[in-house]
Amino acid sequence: MPKAYSQDLRERVIKAVTEGEMSRRSAAERFGVSASSAVKWLQGYEQEKRSHPRGTGGHRPSKTKPEREWLLAVIASEPDITLTALSDRLLAERGVKADTSMLSRFFQSENISFKKKRAAQRARQEGRGSAPGAMEKVPKQA
């Protein structure tokens, strides 16, 4: 990944253009940056009076954590519900759009796994003990 430009360079490009010395493209050429960088820096400065770069990445809060109690209640009352059906129900009843992978990560963080019925039936038939049902609490691994 390329290294970010220095704040000093960014400010010199902005200053050269705002003081009327040169155009954005000529300032970019003079200071050895791409024309698109100079244009974007000036747009940020003109629109928001911002000369520093915006942050990248960061944490987005979970949509499912605030719905934890509701999700666990639904799973307790309907242990055979699919993640797709749960996703649809969450949107319809709570107005929260969460896809199946998001719900899967939520249940993994809660140490809840979903067993497939056929695998559970096969285990019973092969005498490998009783099947745990549609869901079970999974012990945390170190």
C-alpha positions in Angstrom: 0.0 0.0 0.0 1.4 3.4 -0.9 2.5 5.8 1.8 0.3 8.8 2.5 1.5 12.3 1.4 2.7 14.5 4.2 0.5 17.2 5.6 3.1 19.8 4.7 2.9 18.9 1.0 -0.9 18.9 1.1 -0.9 22.4 2.6 1.7 23.7 0.1 -0.5 22.6 -2.8 -3.6 24.1 -1.3 -1.8 27.4 -0.6 -0.3 27.6 -4.1 -3.8 27.3 -5.7 -5.8 29.4 -3.2 -3.3 32.3 -3.4 -3.8 32.3 -7.2 -0.3 31.4 -8.1 -1.3 28.4 -10.2 -4.0 26.0 -11.3 -4.7 22.7 -9.6 -3.0 20.7 -12.3 0.1 22.9 -12.5 0.4 22.8 -8.7 0.1 19.0 -8.8 2.9 18.9 -11.5 5.1 21.3 -9.6 4.8 19.4 -6.3 5.0 16.0 -7.8 1.5 14.7 -6.9 -1.2 13.4 -9.1 -3.7 15.9 -10.5 -6.6 14.0 -9.0 -5.0 14.3 -5.5 -4.6 18.0 -5.9 -8.2 18.4 -7.2 -9.6 16.4 -4.2 -7.5 18.3 -1.7 -8.8 21.6 -3.0 -12.4 20.3 -3.0 -12.1 19.3 0.6 -10.6 22.7 1.4 -13.2 24.7 -0.5 -16.2 22.7 0.8 -15.2 22.0 4.4 -12.2 24.2 5.0 -10.4 21.0 5.7 -6.7 20.6 4.8 -6.1 17.4 6.7 -6.9 13.9 5.3 -10.1 12.2 6.3 -9.7 9.1 8.4 -9.8 5.7 6.8 -11.3 2.5 8.1 -12.6 2.5 11.6 -15.1 0.5 13.5 -18.8 0.4 12.5 -21.1 -0.5 15.3 -22.9 -3.8 15.0 -26.5 -3.7 13.9 -27.2 -7.0 15.6 -25.9 -6.2 19.1 -28.8 -3.9 20.0 -31.2 -6.6 18.9 -29.5 -9.3 21.0 -32.4 -10.0 23.4 -34.9 -10.2 20.5 -32.7 -12.5 18.4 -32.1 -14.8 21.3 -35.8 -14.9 22.1 -36.7 -15.8 18.5 -34.1 -18.5 18.4 -35.4 -19.9 21.8 -39.0 -20.0 20.5 -38.1 -21.2 17.0 -34.9 -23.2 17.1 -35.4 -24.5 13.5 -35.6 -21.0 11.9 -33.1 -20.4 9.1 -30.8 -17.4 9.0 -32.6 -16.2 5.8 -36.0 -16.4 7.5 -34.5 -14.7 10.6 -33.0 -12.0 8.5 -36.4 -11.3 6.8 -38.2 -11.3 10.1 -35.7 -8.9 11.7 -36.3 -6.5 8.8 -40.1 -6.8 8.9 -40.5 -6.6 12.7 -37.6 -4.5 13.8 -36.6 -2.5 10.7 -33.0 -3.8 10.9 -31.5 -5.0 7.6 -29.0 -7.7 8.4 -27.9 -10.4 5.9 -27.2 -14.0 6.8 -23.5 -13.6 7.2 -24.0 -10.8 9.7 -26.4 -13.0 11.7 -24.0 -15.9 11.5 -21.2 -13.7 12.9 -23.5 -12.5 15.7 -24.4 -16.1 16.7 -20.8 -17.1 16.6 -19.9 -14.3 18.9 -22.7 -15.6 21.2 -21.2 -19.2 20.9 -24.4 -20.5 19.3 -24.1 -22.9 16.4 -26.9 -24.4 14.3 -26.9 -28.1 13.6 -28.4 -29.3 10.4 -31.2 -31.8 10.9 -29.9 -34.4 8.5 -26.5 -34.5 10.2 -28.2 -34.8 13.6 -30.5 -37.6 12.3 -27.5 -39.4 10.8 -25.6 -39.2 14.0 -28.6 -40.8 15.9 -28.9 -43.6 13.3 -25.2 -44.3 13.5 -25.4 -44.5 17.3 -23.1 -41.6 17.9 -25.3 -40.4 20.8 -28.2 -38.1 20.9 -28.4 -35.2 18.6 -28.3 -31.8 20.4 -31.2 -30.4 18.4 -31.3 -27.3 16.2 -29.0 -25.2 18.2 -26.6 -25.6 21.0 -24.2 -23.5 23.1 -20.6 -24.1 21.9 -17.8 -23.9 24.5 -15.2 -21.2 23.8 -12.0 -22.5 22.3 -8.8 -21.0 23.7 
